[in-house]
Amino acid sequence: MSLEHAILVSLLERPASGYELARRFDRSIGRFWTATHQQIYRVLKRMETDAWITAQEVGQDGLPDKKVWSAAPAGRAALISWLRAPVQPEAVRHELAVKIRGAAFDDEVGRAALVAEVERYRDDHRATLAGYLAGERRDFPDPDPRDARGSLQHVVLRGGIAYERMVLDWLDDVLATLRGLDPTPDRKATP
């Protein structure tokens, strides 16, 4: 997937200025595909050059005009082509998991530092889960199963909620394991 596809999905849901689009990424789309404001503006220019999106100048009282972006037919066609292509499983790269595995070769002080890092990491995931749950209460108070757009947005959010809960369960297991270890590091090479 590319940032272009995430932007097209967002613009097909609702046209937006670059600023509004960046806020959507901060608020919802960014849960699953992150991008900086600068990246979004850079990609919008490229997508306009490729005729995937069009801009309409909109006047604002006391402010400079803004461009409101919409998906063009060529952009919709590119998105449909991408939607129909198979998805390859993602390769997982997880730095914390490597550190946890490597803790067998560190001493008690190093393991204590790792416990603190896992706790910090868990706090970050708790905050993310809390944000997802608040967003679910705000955006889906009374879901309508006949609303395809809303139902699909909600199922993606529920996937994020389930993922965060799974990560938190795993981190609790990691902490219990680290706290239950013999304080003497294992210096043997193990498979």
C-alpha positions, -999 to 999 in steps of 0.1 A, spaced: 0 0 0 11 35 -6 2 68 10 -16 76 -23 -41 48 -16 -48 59 19 -54 95 7 -77 83 -21 -98 63 4 -101 94 26 -110 117 -2 -136 94 -15 -151 93 19 -151 131 20 -132 158 0 -108 178 21 -82 204 22 -46 193 29 -49 205 65 -82 186 70 -67 155 54 -37 157 77 -60 160 107 -79 129 95 -46 110 95 -38 123 130 -73 113 142 -82 80 124 -64 69 93 -31 73 111 -41 44 134 -32 21 105 -11 42 81 10 71 94 22 101 75 35 135 84 18 166 72 48 173 49 45 138 33 7 143 27 12 177 10 41 163 -11 20 133 -22 -11 156 -29 10 175 -54 22 143 -71 -13 130 -72 -26 162 -88 2 160 -114 -9 124 -122 -46 135 -125 -56 112 -96 -71 142 -77 -85 176 -85 -86 208 -64 -112 234 -60 -103 268 -46 -125 278 -17 -126 313 -3 -124 318 35 -134 350 54 -102 367 65 -80 338 55 -62 328 23 -82 306 -1 -78 269 5 -77 240 -19 -103 213 -13 -91 180 -29 -114 154 -44 -106 120 -60 -107 122 -98 -119 93 -120 -83 83 -127 -76 82 -90 -107 61 -83 -97 37 -111 -62 34 -96 -77 27 -62 -101 1 -75 -72 -16 -93 -52 -16 -61 -83 -29 -40 -86 -59 -63 -49 -69 -62 -38 -95 -37 -24 -85 -3 9 -100 7 14 -109 44 34 -82 62 69 -90 75 69 -82 112 99 -63 125 96 -58 162 126 -43 180 112 -48 215 108 -86 208 144 -88 199 154 -69 231 132 -93 251 149 -123 236 183 -107 241 176 -101 278 189 -137 285 224 -123 280 221 -92 302 224 -89 339 198 -80 365 204 -42 360 198 -46 323 167 -67 328 153 -41 353 158 -15 326 140 -37 301 111 -41 326 108 -3 327 109 -1 289 82 -28 286 61 -9 311 65 24 291 57 5 259 26 -10 276 15 25 288 17 38 252 -5 9 240 -30 15 269 -32 51 257 -37 40 221 -64 16 232 -82 43 252 -81 66 222 -96 38 200 -123 31 225 -131 68 229 -132 71 191 -156 41 189 -179 57 214 -178 90 196 -180 78 160 -201 47 163 -226 52 192 -255 35 172 -240 15 143 -262 9 113 -253 -25 97 -269 -13 64 -244 16 62 -215 0 42 -190 29 47 -197 32 84 -197 -6 90 -163 -10 72 -148 20 91 -160 4 123 -147 -31 115 -112 -16 109 -114 3 142 -125 -29 159 -94 -46 144 -73 -19 159 -90 -24 193 -84 -62 191 -48 -57 182 -41 -33 211 -58 -57 235 -36 -86 221 -4 -65 225 -14 -55 261 -20 -92 270 14 -101 255 32 -73 273 16 -84 306 29 -119 299 64 -105 291 65 -85 323 54 -116 344 81 -136 327 108 -110 332 99 -106 368 100 -143 374 135 -149 359 165 -160 379 186 -128 383 217 -146 369 220 -140 332 222 -170 309 254 -167 290 250 -199 270 242 -197 234 207 -212 229 189 -218 197 
